[in-house]
Amino acid sequence: MTAAITPFPTRSPLPFDPTLPATERHGMLLNALPPPLRSVLETGSTERRPRFSEERFDGMAERWFPPATVTPQDAAMARRALDDMAETVLAPAAPNHLLARILALLSHYPAKSMAPDVEQMIALDWASDLGEYPAWAIDAAARTWRRTRKWRPSIAEMRVICEEICAQERALADRLRAVVKAGEGECQDTRPDGQVRAMAAKSIRRMR
């Protein structure tokens, strides 16, 4: 007797409204995922460890581990959602948009005149160092800076704000990536019991 196969959910674009608060944006994305995939994300576990930078305590770092029961179908759904996020929610900003936004922001804080070739190199630095972030996060970071700071921003300061703004979306993408790896037999669970649980899950699936 062959095992029953659950129909694969119909594909639909992930809803996303960057004007919403981070918690609401995250909830909207989660609710749009197929129920089986949401269940996987809800039953995973999180491990917290202290993080240090330059020999200083830098807060707690969190790492999420998928449950040992992840199936290839779960991985396929996670990969689909991950691809959708990469193409829309987390798609890097277009260079023209990025440069226009940064030049507009810097214009609010006039600096000493520079040679044209130096200005061009500075613009390229901004484009290179912020190019990994989506346009909506860069726009929000620029708006935050205008409304809260009185001085000209640095690239490092803008990167920190961009990271904070899209932190939940990136965390969700990391979890989906972990589900894909686990379902495709590339589980990265390095806890002592992680390998045992993964092997047990595979054995159970073979016995079904």
Secondary structure by P-SEA (a helix, b strand, c coil): cccccccccccccbbbbccccaaaaaaaaaaaccaaaaaaaaabbbbbbbbbcccccccbbbbbbccccccaaaaaaaaaaaaaaaacccccccaaaaaaaaaaaaaacccccccaaaaaaaaaaaaaaaccccaaaaaaaaaaaaacccccccaaaaaaaaaaaaaaaaaaaaaaaaaaaaaaccccccccaaaaaaaaaaaaaaac
